[in-house]
Amino acid sequence: EIAVLRFTSGQEPDKVAFVGGTGVFSDTGGSGAIPRAGAKVPEVDLSVNRVEVKSDQPAAFSLRYGYGMGGGYLFETRPTAPATSATLGVQNPRYDLPYVYEVVAHANGAQRVIQRGKILIPEPRAFDFDDGTLQDWAGPKARLSPGFGGSPGALHLEAAPTTDVRYVSAWRSQKLTTSDRMNVRFEYRTPMAEGGKWFYFKLTLRDEDGLDWSAYFAKQPASEWTEANLGLADFRGDMRDHPLQGKPMPSGRRIVRLTMTLRKDKTREPVAPCFELDNFRVAPCFELDNFRVGD
């Protein structure tokens, strides 16, 4: 960690360059930045993928980070637009993996480290799609559409109109362990025409052994937003010609993947199979809010 300072012939600060270091900027003494001795870089431990930073003067901020088991700061985000605060985060994070990081402020041709720490990003268990992204959900032609209650976003999947049987699916990697208190809730709708005799909509949990456990929660299209509330008892073995086919999913299964699948049967007229998903959340137990008892 070094700092290089250059002074004018009149001993006025001219330029300063930092590589690491613990200096902070001061705009006293002209337009050039000089370090203030003795400043301590705060150490912050985080359990979310969100680093909040502030500076006493406008600066561009970047996040250097790497894996906590060693290797140094392997990655760095692009500097933000100059401001006195910013929110930074690890790009394409690996969940439940420890990171080390430092925040670098860039101003006046110099840079300084203003924060260091550790990040452990937990596997997310709630998805509202309101940040303008698919939040790691994937599927053919997956996109966002207006969500439940007028919210900014919902996951939207749709296939071309057809009279034939058609499946549409969305999925994401997800680490969780089943328990008898497991609760999965979400809002969904299927704004489509009649889906045929064998229409269904299901949520499938795939465990680390490659076994699928599904809950079939809809048997006909729903044009309006509808809430699904699923517990452990709603999931059954969904592996054809397997001894566990139709058997209850046991607790203690380590889940690695979630999949939402809609099946449209043959129809007389072409129908575009479609579903929308919003406010998806997984909890180890049922949650209760705004409980009231009156006389």
N, C-alpha and C positions, 0 to 999 in steps of 0.2 A: 504494500500500500504506500503510494508516494504522492506528493503534491509538488508541482514545479511552479514557481512564481517568477515573473519577470517585472522589473521595475524600470521606470524611466530614469534618465540621468539626474532628474531632480528628486529621485528616491520616492516617486509616487507609484502606487501599484498600477501596473499596466495590464498584464494577463496572468491567469492562473489556470493550471490544468490538474485535474485530480484523476488518479486511478485508485479506487477504493478510498481509504482514509476516513477520518472522522471530522473533518472540517465542516463548517457551515458558512453560508454566504452572508456577507454584510455589504451594503451598498455605500457605506461610509468611505470617503476618499475617492470619489469619482465614479465613473460608469463601470470600471472594472470590479470584479468580485474578489474579495480577499477572504482567507479562512479566519475563523475566530477560534483561537486555541482553547482546548479543554472541552469542547463540545462532545457530548456522548451520544452515540447512535443508539436509539431505543431498540430493544429486542422484543419482538412480538410473536407469540405463538397463536396460530389461527386454526380453526377447524372448519372453515368455509373457504370457498374459492373467491375471496373478495378481500383485497388489500386496500384500505383507505389511507391516503397520505395527504399531508398538508405542508406548505412551505410559507415562510415569512415574506417571500417575494415570488412573482410569476416565474414558473419554470416548466420545462417539459419533463415528464416522468417516464421512466421505463422500468420494467421488472426483470431482473436477472434471477434465474432459478435453475435448480438441478435436483437430482435425487438425493434424498437424505442419507443414503448408505455410502455416498462418496462420489467423486468425479467432478466436483466443482460446479460452477454455474454454467451449465451446458447450453442454456437457452436464454434469449432476451427478447422482450416484446418491443415493438416500435415505439418511439417516444410519442407521448400524447401532445396535443396542442398546448401551448403555454397557458398556465393557469396557476392559481394558488392551492388547488386541491385536485385530486383525481382518484378514481377507483380502478384498480388493476386486478388482473387474475391470470392464473396459469392457463395456457392455451391447450385445448384437447387433453384435459387432465386424465391421469390414470387414478381411479378412485381407490381410496384406502391405502395409498402409497405416500409415504412421507416425503416432502420436499423441503429444501432450504432455499431461502430467497434473500435478495437485497433490492431495495428501491433506490434508483439513481435519479437525481435531479440534474437537469441540464439547463444552464443559463449563462449568458455572457461568455460563451465560448469555453466554459468550464463545466465540470460535473462533480457531484459529490454524492456519497451514500448517506441517505437520511433515515433509513430503517432497515433492520435485518430481522430474520426470524425463521420460524418453521411453519409449514402448512401441512395439514393432514385433511384431505378433502373427502368427506364421507360420501358414500353412494346416495344420490338424491332419491327421495321417496315421494316426491310431490311434483306434479307437472301441470302448469297452467297455460304454457305456451304464450304468455303475455309479453315475453321479452323479444318477440319477433323471430324466434328460432324454433326448430323442431325439438330442441332439448334432448338430442341424441336418439330420438325415435326415427326409424327409417322404414321405407316401403316404396314400391314402384309409384312414381309420380306423387309422392307425399308432399303436401303443401299446407299452408295455414289458411284458415278462413275465420270470419267473425265467430266468437265463442259464446258459451252459455251466459245468459243474462246480459248480452251486449259486450262481453269482455273482448279485449283486443285480438285474442287468438285462440284457435282450436286446431287440433290435428285433423286434416281432411284427406281421405283417400277415395279415389273414384276410378273405375275402369270404363272402357267404352261400352255403349249399349250393345246388348246381345240377347238372343233368345236361348242360348246354351247355358249350361252350368258354369258358374264363374266364382272364383274365390278372390278376395282382396284382403291383404294382411299388412299390419304394421308391427314392428318389433323393436326392442332395445335390450342391451345387456343389463342385467340387474342382479345384484348380490343381496340375498336375504335368506333367512332360515325360517321355515314354517313353524308355527306354533298353534296351539288351540285357541289363542287369542288373536290370531292374524285377522286383519280386516282390510279389504280392498274396496275402495269406493271411487266412483267416477261418474261423470255425466256423459251421455252419448245420445246420438240420434242417427237415424238412417233415412235421410230425406230422398226416398226413392219410391218408385211404384211397387206394386205387389211383387213379392220375390219368389212366388211359386210355393208348391206344397212343402218342400224341404228347405225352407229358409232357416238359417240360424246365425247367431252371433255368439262368439265364445272368447274367453280369456284363457290362455294356456301358459302354465308355468313349467319351464323345462329345468330339471335338476342336473346336478353335476354328473350323474350317471347317464344322461341322455334320455331320461324318461319324461314323458309329457303328462301333465295333470291339468284337466280342463274343467271350466265352469261354463255351462251353456245358459246364458242369462236372457236371451231373446229368441223368440220363435216366429216373429213377424216384424216387418219394418215399422219404425216409429218415427213419424215426421216431426214430433216435438221432442225437446230435450227431456231425457228420462234419467233418473239416478239408478245406478246399480250398486248394490251393497253386498259384498261377497265375503264369506268366512271360510275357514278351513274345510268345513263339512260340504261346501258347494263344489269342491274340486274332486274329480275322479280320474282314475287312470285312463289315458286316451291313447293307448298303444294297441293297434290292431293285432289280434292273435297273440296277445301277451298275457301271462297269468294274472297280471295286475289290471287288465282291462276292466273298467267299471268299478274297481275297488276304491275305497276312500283314500285320499292322500294323507299319509301319516305326518305327524309333527316331526320336526328335526331334519327335514329334507333341505339340503342346501340348493337354493334356486340360483340359476345363472342367466336366465333369459325370460322375458315376457313377450307374448305374441297375442295381438288382437286379430281375430279372423272372422270375416263375414262370408257366408256361403249363400249364393243365389241359385235357385233351381231353374229348370227349364221354364220358359214363359212363352205365352202365345205371341206377345209383342216384345220388341227389343227393350230391355231395361238396363240402365246403367247402375251396377252395384256400387253403393256408396255408403260410407260412414264417417262420422265426426266424433272426436273424443276430446273431452276437456276436464280439467280439475281432477286428474288421475292422482290418487294418493294411496300409499300403503302404510299401514300402522300395525304395530304388534298387538294392539287391542282396540276395542271400540272407543271412540271419542264422543263426549257429550258436551254440548254447548248451549247456553241460554236456557237452562232447565228452570222452569217456574211452576210453582204450585200456588193456586189461589183458592180462596174460600167461595 
